[in-house]
Amino acid sequence: MKKIIAVGNALVDIMTLLENDEFLTKFSLGKGSMQLVDNVLSSDILKAADGLKKQLASGGSSANTIHGIANLGGNTAYIGTIGTDEYGRFFKEDLENAGIKAFLYEREAETGRAIAMVSLDSERTFATFLGAAVEVSDEHIIEETIKEYDIIHLEGYLVLNKKMIEKAMTTAKANGLKVSIDMSSYNVVEQNRDYLEFLIRNYVDIVFANEDEAKSFTNTTPEQSLDIIAEMVETAVVKLGKNGSLVKHKGEYFKIEPVVADCIDTTGAGDLFAAGFLYGLANDLPIDKCGKIGSLLASNVIELVGAKISNERWEILRRQVANI
């Protein structure tokens, strides 16, 4: 089995169930988007949400993906930065409890947090205070660490950290790793399209994008987006939510059917799809089976609040994946 290391913004997710979308309007938050906020606004949002139901979980796109791979039995590691506070301790313990090798560097800033506001229609909107997470730097990308792995997975949010993400990608390619990236958010793609294309064309092997992200990147249909992205990389994936996903690998096209689910919260669906897909690649499975595992994991996480699947459900999933 191939070994996978992820780099990301180490965040603690604060899942918040909204009673209506007026809450988003009050804070000028675009529904379905990820917006960076400062510590003051983050605190104001938490204060306003004081009476709403909440759930705490370690998060960040890459961390969610690497958790999924680890829970399937993958050999995994994670690089990120945290504060010396309670959130930081929570994040580190959560990784280690999942069997993930944690390369976490402590900073003076507070641990990053993402307030994930879940609307009644299951759409989620993130107000993210990066805190210490943004301090992951090129100095934390150590060749001796990276070269021990076969695949490196990065989240699109890291395009805001150009020096670090280029160091991660160039170090990975120099040591024979496959480079995987999840576009992460349509507004991140819109604001960094040219730079993201530069990275993808020059360093990336595997791209994950949902329908909105793909449209922001190519301004075309999902099918056309798949073809455009596939011209740049070995493996392109466009996720279509309840309609499944499209994959093009080395010129070969695959339509991955969805797994029927009772959707409660879409948080983590894309991250867990990537987890299943990369786990399949790490085990040299055919691309259609990689997609099936991705769909299976995504369908399970949307039946729960947050991006974490229970241990009991993981036991069932591991058996289902073995059958695939």
Rosetta blueprint (number, residue, H / E / L):
1 M L
2 K L
3 K L
4 I E
5 I E
6 A E
7 V E
8 G L
9 N L
10 A L
11 L E
12 V E
13 D E
14 I E
15 M E
16 T E
17 L E
18 L L
19 E L
20 N L
21 D L
22 E H
23 F H
24 L H
25 T H
26 K H
27 F L
28 S L
29 L L
30 G L
31 K L
32 G L
33 S L
34 M E
35 Q E
36 L E
37 V L
38 D L
39 N H
40 V H
41 L H
42 S H
43 S H
44 D H
45 I H
46 L H
47 K H
48 A H
49 A L
50 D L
51 G L
52 L L
53 K L
54 K E
55 Q E
56 L E
57 A E
58 S E
59 G E
60 G L
61 S H
62 S H
63 A H
64 N H
65 T H
66 I H
67 H H
68 G H
69 I H
70 A H
71 N H
72 L L
73 G L
74 G L
75 N L
76 T E
77 A E
78 Y E
79 I E
80 G E
81 T E
82 I E
83 G E
84 T L
85 D L
86 E H
87 Y H
88 G H
89 R H
90 F H
91 F H
92 K H
93 E H
94 D H
95 L H
96 E H
97 N H
98 A L
99 G L
100 I L
101 K E
102 A E
103 F E
104 L E
105 Y E
106 E E
107 R E
108 E L
109 A L
110 E L
111 T L
112 G E
113 R E
114 A E
115 I E
116 A E
117 M E
118 V E
119 S L
120 L L
121 D L
122 S L
123 E L
124 R E
125 T E
126 F E
127 A E
128 T E
129 F E
130 L L
131 G H
132 A H
133 A H
134 V H
135 E H
136 V L
137 S L
138 D H
139 E H
140 H H
141 I L
142 I L
143 E H
144 E H
145 T H
146 I H
147 K L
148 E L
149 Y L
150 D L
151 I E
152 I E
153 H E
154 L E
155 E E
156 G H
157 Y H
158 L H
159 V H
160 L H
161 N L
162 K H
163 K H
164 M H
165 I H
166 E H
167 K H
168 A H
169 M H
170 T H
171 T H
172 A H
173 K H
174 A H
175 N L
176 G L
177 L L
178 K E
179 V E
180 S E
181 I E
182 D E
183 M L
184 S L
185 S L
186 Y H
187 N H
188 V H
189 V H
190 E H
191 Q H
192 N L
193 R H
194 D H
195 Y H
196 L H
197 E H
198 F H
199 L H
200 I H
201 R H
202 N H
203 Y H
204 V L
205 D L
206 I E
207 V E
208 F E
209 A E
210 N E
211 E H
212 D H
213 E H
214 A H
215 K H
216 S H
217 F H
218 T H
219 N L
220 T L
221 T L
222 P H
223 E H
224 Q H
225 S H
226 L H
227 D H
228 I H
229 I H
230 A H
231 E L
232 M L
233 V L
234 E L
235 T E
236 A E
237 V E
238 V E
239 K E
240 L L
241 G H
242 K H
243 N H
244 G L
245 S E
246 L E
247 V E
248 K E
249 H E
250 K L
251 G L
252 E E
253 Y E
254 F E
255 K E
256 I E
257 E L
258 P L
259 V L
260 V L
261 A L
262 D L
263 C L
264 I L
265 D L
266 T L
267 T L
268 G L
269 A H
270 G H
271 D H
272 L H
273 F H
274 A H
275 A H
276 G H
277 F H
278 L H
279 Y H
280 G H
281 L H
282 A H
283 N L
284 D L
285 L L
286 P L
287 I H
288 D H
289 K H
290 C H
291 G H
292 K H
293 I H
294 G H
295 S H
296 L H
297 L H
298 A H
299 S H
300 N H
301 V H
302 I L
303 E L
304 L L
305 V L
306 G L
307 A L
308 K L
309 I L
310 S L
311 N H
312 E H
313 R H
314 W H
315 E H
316 I H
317 L H
318 R H
319 R H
320 Q H
321 V H
322 A H
323 N H
324 I L
